[in-house]
């Protein structure tokens, strides 16, 4: 039996939160090109990406 839609949503949120934590821990070692790549990954990964990008100072405005 498959997962209910709610369980799928919860699992994807947990995975996204774990991915964001891993990405944030690697931020200090990134150069400008790496930060731009991370910004693009965030845009594909999560709907609230612009807020995260501005909080993490990934792109200059």
DSSP file (Angstrom, degrees, kcal/mol; ACC not computed):
  #  RESIDUE AA STRUCTURE BP1 BP2  ACC     N-H-->O    O-->H-N    N-H-->O    O-->H-N    TCO  KAPPA ALPHA  PHI   PSI    X-CA   Y-CA   Z-CA
    1    1 A X              0   0    0      0, 0.0     2,-0.0     0, 0.0     0, 0.0   0.000 360.0 360.0 360.0 135.4    0.0    0.0    0.0
    2    2 A X        -     0   0    0      1,-0.1     2,-0.2     0, 0.0     0, 0.0  -0.166 360.0 -86.7 -78.6 173.4    1.4    3.4   -0.9
    3    3 A X        -     0   0    0      1,-0.1    -1,-0.1     2,-0.1     2,-0.1  -0.493  41.8-112.5 -78.2 148.5    1.8    6.5    1.2
    4    4 A X     >  -     0   0    0     -2,-0.2     4,-2.1     1,-0.1     5,-0.2  -0.369  32.1-107.1 -71.7 162.4   -1.0    8.9    1.7
    5    5 A X  H  > S+     0   0    0      1,-0.2     4,-2.3     2,-0.2     5,-0.2   0.869 120.3  54.3 -60.4 -37.5   -0.6   12.3    0.1
    6    6 A X  H  > S+     0   0    0      1,-0.2     4,-2.5     2,-0.2    -1,-0.2   0.914 107.7  49.2 -64.8 -42.2   -0.1   13.9    3.6
    7    7 A X  H  > S+     0   0    0      2,-0.2     4,-2.7     1,-0.2    -1,-0.2   0.897 110.2  51.6 -63.8 -39.9    2.7   11.4    4.4
    8    8 A X  H  X S+     0   0    0     -4,-2.1     4,-2.4     2,-0.2    -2,-0.2   0.918 110.6  48.8 -61.5 -43.3    4.4   12.2    1.0
    9    9 A X  H  X S+     0   0    0     -4,-2.3     4,-2.1     2,-0.2    -2,-0.2   0.918 111.9  48.2 -63.0 -44.5    4.2   15.9    1.8
   10   10 A X  H  X S+     0   0    0     -4,-2.5     4,-2.3     2,-0.2    -2,-0.2   0.919 111.8  49.9 -62.9 -44.3    5.7   15.4    5.3
   11   11 A X  H  X S+     0   0    0     -4,-2.7     4,-2.3     1,-0.2    -2,-0.2   0.905 110.9  48.7 -62.5 -41.6    8.5   13.2    3.9
   12   12 A X  H  X S+     0   0    0     -4,-2.4     4,-2.5     1,-0.2    -1,-0.2   0.875 110.4  51.5 -68.7 -35.1    9.4   15.7    1.3
   13   13 A X  H  X S+     0   0    0     -4,-2.1     4,-2.5     2,-0.2    -2,-0.2   0.915 110.5  48.6 -64.3 -42.7    9.4   18.6    3.8
   14   14 A X  H  X S+     0   0    0     -4,-2.3     4,-2.1     2,-0.2    -2,-0.2   0.918 112.8  47.4 -63.4 -43.2   11.8   16.6    6.1
   15   15 A X  H  X S+     0   0    0     -4,-2.3     4,-2.5     2,-0.2    -2,-0.2   0.917 112.0  50.1 -64.4 -43.2   14.1   15.8    3.2
   16   16 A X  H  X S+     0   0    0     -4,-2.5     4,-2.5     1,-0.2    -2,-0.2   0.904 110.0  50.8 -62.1 -41.7   14.1   19.5    2.1
   17   17 A X  H  X S+     0   0    0     -4,-2.5     4,-1.9     1,-0.2    -1,-0.2   0.899 111.2  48.1 -63.2 -40.7   14.9   20.6    5.6
   18   18 A X  H  X S+     0   0    0     -4,-2.1     4,-2.1     2,-0.2    -2,-0.2   0.897 111.5  50.2 -66.8 -40.4   17.8   18.2    5.8
   19   19 A X  H  X S+     0   0    0     -4,-2.5     4,-2.6     1,-0.2    -2,-0.2   0.909 109.8  50.6 -63.6 -42.2   19.1   19.3    2.4
   20   20 A X  H  X S+     0   0    0     -4,-2.5     4,-2.6     1,-0.2    -1,-0.2   0.890 108.8  51.9 -63.6 -39.0   18.9   23.0    3.4
   21   21 A X  H  X S+     0   0    0     -4,-1.9     4,-1.7     2,-0.2    -1,-0.2   0.914 111.5  46.7 -63.7 -42.7   20.8   22.2    6.6
   22   22 A X  H  X S+     0   0    0     -4,-2.1     4,-1.0     2,-0.2    -2,-0.2   0.914 113.5  48.8 -64.5 -42.5   23.6   20.5    4.6
   23   23 A X  H >< S+     0   0    0     -4,-2.6     3,-0.6     1,-0.2     4,-0.5   0.911 110.2  50.9 -64.3 -42.1   23.7   23.3    2.1
   24   24 A X  H >< S+     0   0    0     -4,-2.6     3,-0.9     1,-0.2     4,-0.4   0.851 104.9  56.8 -66.0 -34.1   23.9   26.0    4.9
   25   25 A X  H 3< S+     0   0    0     -4,-1.7     3,-0.3     1,-0.2    -1,-0.2   0.775 107.9  48.6 -68.7 -24.2   26.8   24.2    6.6
   26   26 A X  T X< S+     0   0    0     -4,-1.0     3,-1.1    -3,-0.6     4,-0.4   0.492  84.3  96.3 -92.2  -4.6   28.8   24.3    3.4
   27   27 A X  G X  S+     0   0    0     -3,-0.9     3,-1.8    -4,-0.5    -1,-0.2   0.868  74.0  59.6 -56.1 -43.5   28.2   28.0    2.7
   28   28 A X  G 3  S+     0   0    0     -4,-0.4    -1,-0.2    -3,-0.3    -2,-0.1   0.762 104.8  51.2 -61.3 -22.9   31.4   29.4    4.3
   29   29 A X  G <  S+     0   0    0     -3,-1.1    -1,-0.3    -4,-0.1     2,-0.2   0.486  89.7 104.7 -91.8  -2.2   33.6   27.4    1.9
   30   30 A X    <   -     0   0    0     -3,-1.8     2,-0.1    -4,-0.4    -3,-0.0  -0.509  56.2-149.0 -85.5 146.4   31.9   28.6   -1.3
   31   31 A X     >  -     0   0    0     -2,-0.2     4,-2.2     1,-0.0     5,-0.2  -0.345  43.9 -84.5 -93.7-174.3   33.2   31.1   -3.8
   32   32 A X  H  > S+     0   0    0      1,-0.2     4,-2.0     2,-0.2     5,-0.2   0.884 129.5  50.3 -63.3 -39.7   31.0   33.4   -5.8
   33   33 A X  H  > S+     0   0    0      1,-0.2     4,-2.0     2,-0.2    -1,-0.2   0.901 110.8  49.9 -65.5 -40.0   30.4   30.8   -8.6
   34   34 A X  H  > S+     0   0    0      1,-0.2     4,-2.4     2,-0.2    -2,-0.2   0.877 109.1  51.8 -65.0 -38.2   29.4   28.2   -6.0
   35   35 A X  H  X S+     0   0    0     -4,-2.2     4,-2.2     2,-0.2    -1,-0.2   0.891 108.9  50.2 -66.0 -38.8   27.0   30.6   -4.3
   36   36 A X  H  X S+     0   0    0     -4,-2.0     4,-1.9     2,-0.2    -2,-0.2   0.892 110.5  50.2 -65.5 -38.7   25.3   31.3   -7.7
   37   37 A X  H  X S+     0   0    0     -4,-2.0     4,-2.2     1,-0.2    -2,-0.2   0.907 110.0  50.4 -65.3 -41.8   25.0   27.6   -8.2
   38   38 A X  H  X S+     0   0    0     -4,-2.4     4,-2.6     1,-0.2    -2,-0.2   0.887 107.0  54.7 -63.0 -39.0   23.5   27.1   -4.8
   39   39 A X  H  X S+     0   0    0     -4,-2.2     4,-2.0     1,-0.2    -1,-0.2   0.912 108.8  48.0 -61.7 -41.9   21.0   29.9   -5.5
   40   40 A X  H  X S+     0   0    0     -4,-1.9     4,-1.6     2,-0.2    -1,-0.2   0.902 110.8  51.1 -65.4 -40.7   19.8   28.1   -8.7
   41   41 A X  H  X S+     0   0    0     -4,-2.2     4,-1.9     1,-0.2    -2,-0.2   0.916 109.5  50.9 -61.0 -43.0   19.5   24.8   -6.8
   42   42 A X  H  X S+     0   0    0     -4,-2.6     4,-2.4     1,-0.2    -1,-0.2   0.894 106.0  54.8 -62.9 -39.9   17.4   26.6   -4.1
   43   43 A X  H  < S+     0   0    0     -4,-2.0    -1,-0.2     1,-0.2    -2,-0.2   0.865 113.2  42.4 -62.6 -35.6   15.1   28.0   -6.7
   44   44 A X  H  < S+     0   0    0     -4,-1.6    -1,-0.2    -5,-0.1    -2,-0.2   0.800 117.5  48.1 -76.9 -28.7   14.4   24.6   -8.1
   45   45 A X  H  < S+     0   0    0     -4,-1.9     2,-0.3    -5,-0.2    -2,-0.2   0.857 113.9  22.8 -85.8 -38.0   14.1   23.0   -4.7
   46   46 A X    ><  -     0   0    0     -4,-2.4     3,-1.0    -5,-0.1    -1,-0.2  -0.968  58.0-135.0-140.3 146.1   11.8   25.1   -2.7
   47   47 A X  T 3  S+     0   0    0     -2,-0.3     3,-0.4     1,-0.3    -1,-0.1   0.766 106.4  56.2 -70.1 -24.7    9.0   27.7   -3.2
   48   48 A X  T 3> S+     0   0    0      1,-0.2     4,-1.6     2,-0.1     3,-0.4  -0.002  71.5 123.7 -94.0  29.9   10.4   30.1   -0.6
   49   49 A X  H <>  +     0   0    0     -3,-1.0     4,-3.0     1,-0.2     5,-0.2   0.858  63.1  58.3 -63.5 -39.9   13.8   30.2   -2.3
   50   50 A X  H  > S+     0   0    0     -3,-0.4     4,-2.0     1,-0.2    -1,-0.2   0.876 106.9  48.8 -61.7 -37.6   14.1   34.0   -2.7
   51   51 A X  H  > S+     0   0    0     -3,-0.4     4,-2.2     2,-0.2    -1,-0.2   0.918 113.0  47.0 -66.8 -43.2   13.7   34.6    1.1
   52   52 A X  H  X S+     0   0    0     -4,-1.6     4,-2.5     2,-0.2    -2,-0.2   0.910 110.6  53.0 -64.6 -42.3   16.4   31.9    1.8
   53   53 A X  H  <>S+     0   0    0     -4,-3.0     5,-2.1     1,-0.2     4,-0.5   0.905 111.8  44.9 -60.9 -42.8   18.7   33.4   -0.8
   54   54 A X  H ><5S+     0   0    0     -4,-2.0     3,-0.5    -5,-0.2    -1,-0.2   0.882 113.3  50.4 -70.8 -36.2   18.4   36.9    0.7
   55   55 A X  H 3<5S+     0   0    0     -4,-2.2    -2,-0.2     1,-0.2    -1,-0.2   0.877 115.1  43.1 -66.3 -37.6   18.9   35.5    4.2
   56   56 A X  T 3<5S-     0   0    0     -4,-2.5    -1,-0.2    -5,-0.2    -2,-0.2   0.451 106.9-127.9 -88.2  -1.2   22.0   33.6    3.2
   57   57 A X  T < 5 +     0   0    0     -3,-0.5    -3,-0.2    -4,-0.5    -4,-0.1   0.916  56.0 149.1  53.8  49.6   23.4   36.5    1.1
   58   58 A X      < +     0   0    0     -5,-2.1     2,-0.4     1,-0.2   -19,-0.1   0.810  62.0  31.4 -82.5 -31.0   23.9   34.3   -1.9
   59   59 A X  S    S-     0   0    0     -6,-0.4     2,-0.2   -20,-0.1    -1,-0.2  -0.988  80.2-122.9-132.0 138.9   23.3   37.0   -4.5
   60   60 A X              0   0    0     -2,-0.4    -6,-0.0     1,-0.1    -2,-0.0  -0.553 360.0 360.0 -75.9 140.3   24.0   40.7   -4.5
   61   61 A X              0   0    0     -2,-0.2    -1,-0.1    -7,-0.1    -7,-0.0   0.423 360.0 360.0 -99.8 360.0   21.0   42.8   -5.1
